[in-house]
Amino acid sequence: MNRSLRAALKATVAALMLIDGLAQAVAQTALPFPRPPSASVTGPSLAESRHIRRQAPAHLAADAPNVLIVMLDDAGFAQADTVGGPIHTPTFSRIANTGVTYNAFHTAAICSASRAALLTGRNHHRVGNGVIAELGTDWDGYTGEIPKSSATIAEVLRDYGYLTAAFGKWHNTPPTQTTAMGPFDRWPTGHGFDSFYGFMGGETSQYQPRLYRNTTPIEPPHDPAYHLTEDLAGQAVDWLQQRRATAPDKPFFMYWAPGAVHGPHQVNKQWADKYKGQFDGGWDAYRERAFARQKQLGWIPQDAQLTPRPSTLPAWDSLEPQERKFQARLMEVYAGFLEHTDTQVGKLVDELEKEGIRDNTLIFYVFSDNGASAEGMLGSIAELNAHNGVNLGAKEHMAVLERDYGGLGALGGPKLESIYHAAWAWAGMTPFQGTKLVAGYFGGTRTPLAVSWPKRIKPDARVRSQFHHINDIAPTIYETVGITPPQTVDGVTQDPIDGVSMATTFGDAQAKSNKPAQYFENLGSRGLYKDGWIASVWGPRTPWVPGYAQFMGWKPANDQWALYKLDGDYSQAVDVSAANPQRLEEMKREFDAQARANKVYPLGAGLYPAIDPQARIESPYSEWHFSDRVTRLPEFAAPNLRSRSSVVTVDVDLPADAQGVLYAMGGIAGGVSLYVDRGQLVYEYNALALQRHVARSTTPLPRGRTRIEVETLVDSPKPGSAAQVLLRINGTEVGRAALPYTLPLFFTATETFDVGRDLGSPVALAYFDRAPFSFNGRIHDVHVAYAQAAH
């Protein structure tokens, strides 16, 4: 080879090396990585070519850890026995005892918001999740859509070579986008997860959940032994075993968020009975015992103060003896549910140990996505009663339990979707003020955290008290794995990461806090943490006080701010605003700056759908035609057969022995169903299990082609208005029902509209044991039209 050719080749190689080096540098800030060039030599013929498989370069260290995030739902700060509560949590203790714990870790006070912040490392309004997905609006901070400018942990880790999987509750997609028509880029598989098995909305039945595998609907077995949380653990273990069999050299990222122990509180009786009698002393005694135990364990500072019970919550001793039995049993069911859930987490840890990979798996066990939920208000056999403004007391509930369900023993079972009294949630957040939905106070935001990584984190019983937020988990993972957060993903410029890494605290319980100012906001409740101080506003709404009147006419400028110095006041017990007016004003200005930067305004946007029904998420149409192939249409995307005047016309062939569901929407805790049974046409409006309004045909059913009409006439547009339901066959009225009230918000969060059967949790007790009670004739058409388009 002559000298000039050799020099040219050398220059070319140098240029290629430079280009490759630039590509690697760009790859650190731009994802996905470019596909490696071919390694084969290509000539005009095979004889002149050589085949060499290209090798993708490794973008991770050889010992990159697996990552497992476990996050429970609506669990309380003072519930686990690990940290001073009365409920047995062996797996949480297992992670805590093999790692480190945190007692000043914070969430965003509500489900969707915390999940979005965890998955992206950004503040929740910045990523469109200022409130739950079902209450989304078109203000940028409240759309319910995680923007592509904020890639999730799963998206980033997958591009670096991780296998990614999510199990359980998602709750970060607007419900109108969870139909069979998508769009699917907002589903878990559109946000970086290779695999998803779980449910899309805020809650679901533990016995008949509305499941999806990736984007395909899945029906659970009609098996009395089935339980969703057990299924989610089994599916996660199956996935781990599949990974070991097919790609054991690849690290994984798993997000396991079961949706338990969010309502409905459902668990097999044997678990609830483990706690029989343990809560007979009531919530006031619970709080005193938990507070003493927290101090005994060193979980909270010895100088922490126990905040008093709010005047809006009743003393346990003020309850009648019969009501105490009802309320205590609700808590027993919850306690069994929580222990059962934690036990399922143990199956994942067992599998990691069995496969020999526990040592190099970084586990974050986030005990809850927010504070314990007071949304049950007075305690109920149907969780969404309070959301819909139905607040009947224990006597009414117990009468229904005895009449329809056989007594207290039915609580926790598949025919009820119960939730406990708000005072149990308050007790579960000892020693703080507030509960879930209160963003300005730790009762809504503070949750226990345990982190374990045997290969790198030495077990340490000293509790970490650095102030941290759920948006800190993503940057902690990135630092631990050795990843620089990308500046662009799929060509989209990325939003800044708001969280900070917690890694310095892994080996040093006394490490200096590195958390800058952090704002909090939910439903008008708000706060700002900075330099060991927090400024707080309770907000216009108390979670356990029913009705909308409390925030009608609310003016944020008139809110009274409080100020707390957290060094020496762990529980926000002493308001020092009067003595520090200048600091309070500075913190209010800082909140305003962060609110503007993070799309928090307008304050109260999360309340707007409750004030203006026109703002609620629902189908944009006023008329529909459905065939008998239409099932699993989410309630939010289906016709409003709950609280709007409408006419439903069913064109059907009735056989001689006709039976089955013509259409249904909702589930056992609330919904509507039109079905044929024992020679009668039956319409049922299930008003959240407490009242069931039924219209039945009074004449024999015809055979053959038949037109059936259900006309709903709502008295007025006012939320909760009464209504009349008329039932007609071939134009002749055959039955009617009077509805003393209609439900203004929703029957359920994840149940669906189905034609020709009632999938999931069945609406009517009459065919509960025969569900899905498929219709045995032929349905030609189900035509639904609102009143203005009915004729």
ChimeraX attribute file (.defattr): number of C-alpha atoms within 10 A of each C-alpha:
attribute: neighborCount
match mode: 1-to-1
recipient: residues
	/A:1	6
	/A:2	6
	/A:3	8
	/A:4	9
	/A:5	10
	/A:6	11
	/A:7	12
	/A:8	11
	/A:9	12
	/A:10	12
	/A:11	12
	/A:12	12
	/A:13	12
	/A:14	12
	/A:15	12
	/A:16	12
	/A:17	12
	/A:18	12
	/A:19	12
	/A:20	13
	/A:21	12
	/A:22	11
	/A:23	14
	/A:24	16
	/A:25	11
	/A:26	16
	/A:27	18
	/A:28	18
	/A:29	17
	/A:30	21
	/A:31	20
	/A:32	18
	/A:33	19
	/A:34	12
	/A:35	10
	/A:36	11
	/A:37	9
	/A:38	12
	/A:39	12
	/A:40	12
	/A:41	11
	/A:42	13
	/A:43	10
	/A:44	7
	/A:45	8
	/A:46	10
	/A:47	8
	/A:48	9
	/A:49	12
	/A:50	13
	/A:51	11
	/A:52	10
	/A:53	9
	/A:54	12
	/A:55	11
	/A:56	11
	/A:57	10
	/A:58	9
	/A:59	15
	/A:60	16
	/A:61	9
	/A:62	10
	/A:63	9
	/A:64	17
	/A:65	26
	/A:66	21
	/A:67	22
	/A:68	20
	/A:69	18
	/A:70	21
	/A:71	25
	/A:72	25
	/A:73	25
	/A:74	27
	/A:75	28
	/A:76	31
	/A:77	32
	/A:78	30
	/A:79	26
	/A:80	25
	/A:81	17
	/A:82	22
	/A:83	26
	/A:84	23
	/A:85	25
	/A:86	20
	/A:87	20
	/A:88	20
	/A:89	22
	/A:90	17
	/A:91	22
	/A:92	24
	/A:93	18
	/A:94	15
	/A:95	23
	/A:96	24
	/A:97	17
	/A:98	18
	/A:99	24
	/A:100	25
	/A:101	30
	/A:102	23
	/A:103	22
	/A:104	20
	/A:105	22
	/A:106	29
	/A:107	29
	/A:108	35
	/A:109	33
	/A:110	27
	/A:111	28
	/A:112	27
	/A:113	30
	/A:114	27
	/A:115	25
	/A:116	30
	/A:117	30
	/A:118	27
	/A:119	22
	/A:120	30
	/A:121	30
	/A:122	26
	/A:123	32
	/A:124	33
	/A:125	28
	/A:126	25
	/A:127	28
	/A:128	30
	/A:129	33
	/A:130	35
	/A:131	30
	/A:132	24
	/A:133	26
	/A:134	25
	/A:135	23
	/A:136	28
	/A:137	22
	/A:138	11
	/A:139	17
	/A:140	20
	/A:141	26
	/A:142	28
	/A:143	24
	/A:144	31
	/A:145	20
	/A:146	26
	/A:147	19
	/A:148	20
	/A:149	18
	/A:150	25
	/A:151	26
	/A:152	24
	/A:153	24
	/A:154	27
	/A:155	23
	/A:156	22
	/A:157	23
	/A:158	19
	/A:159	15
	/A:160	20
	/A:161	14
	/A:162	23
	/A:163	21
	/A:164	22
	/A:165	24
	/A:166	26
	/A:167	25
	/A:168	28
	/A:169	29
	/A:170	26
	/A:171	25
	/A:172	27
	/A:173	26
	/A:174	23
	/A:175	25
	/A:176	21
	/A:177	19
	/A:178	22
	/A:179	20
	/A:180	15
	/A:181	8
	/A:182	12
	/A:183	13
	/A:184	17
	/A:185	13
	/A:186	19
	/A:187	23
	/A:188	26
	/A:189	20
	/A:190	15
	/A:191	21
	/A:192	22
	/A:193	23
	/A:194	17
	/A:195	17
	/A:196	25
	/A:197	25
	/A:198	30
	/A:199	24
	/A:200	26
	/A:201	26
	/A:202	21
	/A:203	25
	/A:204	28
	/A:205	27
	/A:206	25
	/A:207	24
	/A:208	24
	/A:209	21
	/A:210	27
	/A:211	24
	/A:212	16
	/A:213	14
	/A:214	21
	/A:215	21
	/A:216	11
	/A:217	17
	/A:218	16
	/A:219	13
	/A:220	17
	/A:221	12
	/A:222	14
	/A:223	9
	/A:224	11
	/A:225	8
	/A:226	15
	/A:227	20
	/A:228	25
	/A:229	27
	/A:230	18
	/A:231	19
	/A:232	22
	/A:233	22
	/A:234	15
	/A:235	18
	/A:236	25
	/A:237	18
	/A:238	14
	/A:239	15
	/A:240	19
	/A:241	16
	/A:242	12
	/A:243	16
	/A:244	13
	/A:245	9
	/A:246	9
	/A:247	12
	/A:248	13
	/A:249	10
	/A:250	15
	/A:251	24
	/A:252	23
	/A:253	22
	/A:254	23
	/A:255	24
	/A:256	25
	/A:257	24
	/A:258	28
	/A:259	31
	/A:260	28
	/A:261	28
	/A:262	25
	/A:263	25
	/A:264	28
	/A:265	29
	/A:266	29
	/A:267	26
	/A:268	20
	/A:269	17
	/A:270	10
	/A:271	19
	/A:272	25
	/A:273	16
	/A:274	14
	/A:275	20
	/A:276	16
	/A:277	12
	/A:278	16
	/A:279	21
	/A:280	17
	/A:281	13
	/A:282	21
	/A:283	26
	/A:284	18
	/A:285	14
	/A:286	21
	/A:287	25
	/A:288	14
	/A:289	15
	/A:290	24
	/A:291	23
	/A:292	16
	/A:293	19
	/A:294	21
	/A:295	16
	/A:296	14
	/A:297	12
	/A:298	14
	/A:299	23
	/A:300	23
	/A:301	17
	/A:302	13
	/A:303	11
	/A:304	17
	/A:305	19
	/A:306	18
	/A:307	16
	/A:308	13
	/A:309	18
	/A:310	12
	/A:311	7
	/A:312	10
	/A:313	15
	/A:314	15
	/A:315	14
	/A:316	18
	/A:317	12
	/A:318	9
	/A:319	14
	/A:320	11
	/A:321	10
	/A:322	11
	/A:323	17
	/A:324	19
	/A:325	18
	/A:326	22
	/A:327	25
	/A:328	23
	/A:329	25
	/A:330	25
	/A:331	26
	/A:332	27
	/A:333	29
	/A:334	31
	/A:335	28
	/A:336	26
	/A:337	25
	/A:338	28
	/A:339	21
	/A:340	21
	/A:341	23
	/A:342	23
	/A:343	19
	/A:344	19
	/A:345	26
	/A:346	18
	/A:347	17
	/A:348	23
	/A:349	20
	/A:350	14
	/A:351	17
	/A:352	18
	/A:353	13
	/A:354	10
	/A:355	13
	/A:356	11
	/A:357	14
	/A:358	21
	/A:359	16
	/A:360	19
	/A:361	24
	/A:362	25
	/A:363	22
	/A:364	23
	/A:365	23
	/A:366	26
	/A:367	24
	/A:368	30
	/A:369	32
	/A:370	33
	/A:371	35
	/A:372	33
	/A:373	34
	/A:374	27
	/A:375	27
	/A:376	27
	/A:377	26
	/A:378	23
	/A:379	27
	/A:380	33
	/A:381	29
	/A:382	26
	/A:383	26
	/A:384	26
	/A:385	28
	/A:386	23
	/A:387	19
	/A:388	21
	/A:389	16
	/A:390	18
	/A:391	18
	/A:392	15
	/A:393	13
	/A:394	22
	/A:395	13
	/A:396	12
	/A:397	21
	/A:398	21
	/A:399	13
	/A:400	17
	/A:401	20
	/A:402	13
	/A:403	10
	/A:404	14
	/A:405	17
	/A:406	12
	/A:407	15
	/A:408	16
	/A:409	15
	/A:410	17
	/A:411	29
	/A:412	28
	/A:413	20
	/A:414	22
	/A:415	25
	/A:416	23
	/A:417	26
	/A:418	26
	/A:419	32
	/A:420	29
	/A:421	25
	/A:422	24
	/A:423	28
	/A:424	27
	/A:425	30
	/A:426	31
	/A:427	30
	/A:428	27
	/A:429	31
	/A:430	30
	/A:431	28
	/A:432	26
	/A:433	23
	/A:434	30
	/A:435	34
	/A:436	31
	/A:437	31
	/A:438	32
	/A:439	33
	/A:440	30
	/A:441	27
	/A:442	30
	/A:443	32
	/A:444	33
	/A:445	31
	/A:446	31
	/A:447	28
	/A:448	23
	/A:449	24
	/A:450	25
	/A:451	23
	/A:452	27
	/A:453	23
	/A:454	17
	/A:455	12
	/A:456	16
	/A:457	18
	/A:458	15
	/A:459	19
	/A:460	17
	/A:461	15
	/A:462	14
	/A:463	18
	/A:464	23
	/A:465	21
	/A:466	20
	/A:467	22
	/A:468	25
	/A:469	26
	/A:470	30
	/A:471	27
	/A:472	26
	/A:473	24
	/A:474	26
	/A:475	25
	/A:476	19
	/A:477	21
	/A:478	16
	/A:479	15
	/A:480	16
	/A:481	19
	/A:482	13
	/A:483	18
	/A:484	12
	/A:485	21
	/A:486	20
	/A:487	19
	/A:488	21
	/A:489	21
	/A:490	13
	/A:491	12
	/A:492	15
	/A:493	15
	/A:494	19
	/A:495	19
	/A:496	15
	/A:497	18
	/A:498	21
	/A:499	24
	/A:500	21
	/A:501	20
	/A:502	23
	/A:503	17
	/A:504	14
	/A:505	20
	/A:506	20
	/A:507	15
	/A:508	14
	/A:509	18
	/A:510	13
	/A:511	15
	/A:512	12
	/A:513	15
	/A:514	15
	/A:515	20
	/A:516	15
	/A:517	16
	/A:518	20
	/A:519	26
	/A:520	29
	/A:521	31
	/A:522	29
	/A:523	23
	/A:524	29
	/A:525	25
	/A:526	21
	/A:527	27
	/A:528	24
	/A:529	24
	/A:530	17
	/A:531	14
	/A:532	15
	/A:533	19
	/A:534	22
	/A:535	29
	/A:536	29
	/A:537	22
	/A:538	22
	/A:539	26
	/A:540	21
	/A:541	21
	/A:542	19
	/A:543	19
	/A:544	22
	/A:545	18
	/A:546	18
	/A:547	18
	/A:548	13
	/A:549	12
	/A:550	12
	/A:551	17
	/A:552	12
	/A:553	8
	/A:554	15
	/A:555	13
	/A:556	15
	/A:557	6
	/A:558	7
	/A:559	14
	/A:560	10
	/A:561	18
	/A:562	19
	/A:563	25
	/A:564	23
	/A:565	20
	/A:566	17
	/A:567	8
	/A:568	15
	/A:569	16
	/A:570	23
	/A:571	22
	/A:572	27
	/A:573	19
	/A:574	16
	/A:575	16
	/A:576	15
	/A:577	17
	/A:578	10
	/A:579	10
	/A:580	12
	/A:581	12
	/A:582	11
	/A:583	14
	/A:584	22
	/A:585	14
	/A:586	12
	/A:587	23
	/A:588	17
	/A:589	13
	/A:590	18
	/A:591	24
	/A:592	16
	/A:593	12
	/A:594	18
	/A:595	19
	/A:596	13
	/A:597	12
	/A:598	21
	/A:599	20
	/A:600	29
	/A:601	19
	/A:602	15
	/A:603	19
	/A:604	22
	/A:605	23
	/A:606	23
	/A:607	20
	/A:608	17
	/A:609	18
	/A:610	19
	/A:611	16
	/A:612	10
	/A:613	15
	/A:614	10
	/A:615	14
	/A:616	17
	/A:617	19
	/A:618	18
	/A:619	15
	/A:620	10
	/A:621	11
	/A:622	15
	/A:623	17
	/A:624	14
	/A:625	14
	/A:626	17
	/A:627	17
	/A:628	17
	/A:629	11
	/A:630	16
	/A:631	22
	/A:632	23
	/A:633	20
	/A:634	27
	/A:635	27
	/A:636	27
	/A:637	19
	/A:638	20
	/A:639	24
	/A:640	21
	/A:641	24
	/A:642	26
	/A:643	24
	/A:644	22
	/A:645	22
	/A:646	25
	/A:647	23
	/A:648	23
	/A:649	20
	/A:650	24
	/A:651	20
	/A:652	19
	/A:653	18
	/A:654	21
	/A:655	15
	/A:656	12
	/A:657	13
	/A:658	22
	/A:659	20
	/A:660	23
	/A:661	27
	/A:662	30
	/A:663	26
	/A:664	27
	/A:665	31
	/A:666	31
	/A:667	30
	/A:668	27
	/A:669	28
	/A:670	30
	/A:671	29
	/A:672	25
	/A:673	26
	/A:674	29
	/A:675	25
	/A:676	22
	/A:677	18
	/A:678	10
	/A:679	15
	/A:680	16
	/A:681	27
	/A:682	19
	/A:683	28
	/A:684	21
	/A:685	27
	/A:686	26
	/A:687	25
	/A:688	29
	/A:689	27
	/A:690	20
	/A:691	13
	/A:692	17
	/A:693	16
	/A:694	20
	/A:695	20
	/A:696	20
	/A:697	19
	/A:698	12
	/A:699	13
	/A:700	10
	/A:701	19
	/A:702	15
	/A:703	13
	/A:704	13
	/A:705	15
	/A:706	17
	/A:707	18
	/A:708	22
	/A:709	22
	/A:710	22
	/A:711	23
	/A:712	25
	/A:713	19
	/A:714	22
	/A:715	17
	/A:716	13
	/A:717	13
	/A:718	12
	/A:719	19
	/A:720	20
	/A:721	17
	/A:722	18
	/A:723	20
	/A:724	16
	/A:725	23
	/A:726	19
	/A:727	24
	/A:728	18
	/A:729	20
	/A:730	13
	/A:731	11
	/A:732	11
	/A:733	16
	/A:734	18
	/A:735	20
	/A:736	21
	/A:737	18
	/A:738	16
	/A:739	21
	/A:740	13
	/A:741	17
	/A:742	22
	/A:743	24
	/A:744	20
	/A:745	23
	/A:746	21
	/A:747	28
	/A:748	26
	/A:749	21
	/A:750	26
	/A:751	32
	/A:752	27
	/A:753	26
	/A:754	28
	/A:755	27
	/A:756	26
	/A:757	26
	/A:758	34
	/A:759	28
	/A:760	27
	/A:761	25
	/A:762	29
	/A:763	31
	/A:764	29
	/A:765	16
	/A:766	11
	/A:767	16
	/A:768	16
	/A:769	11
	/A:770	13
	/A:771	20
	/A:772	20
	/A:773	21
	/A:774	18
	/A:775	22
	/A:776	18
	/A:777	18
	/A:778	18
	/A:779	22
	/A:780	15
	/A:781	17
	/A:782	23
	/A:783	17
	/A:784	24
	/A:785	22
	/A:786	21
	/A:787	17
	/A:788	10
	/A:789	11
	/A:790	16
	/A:791	7
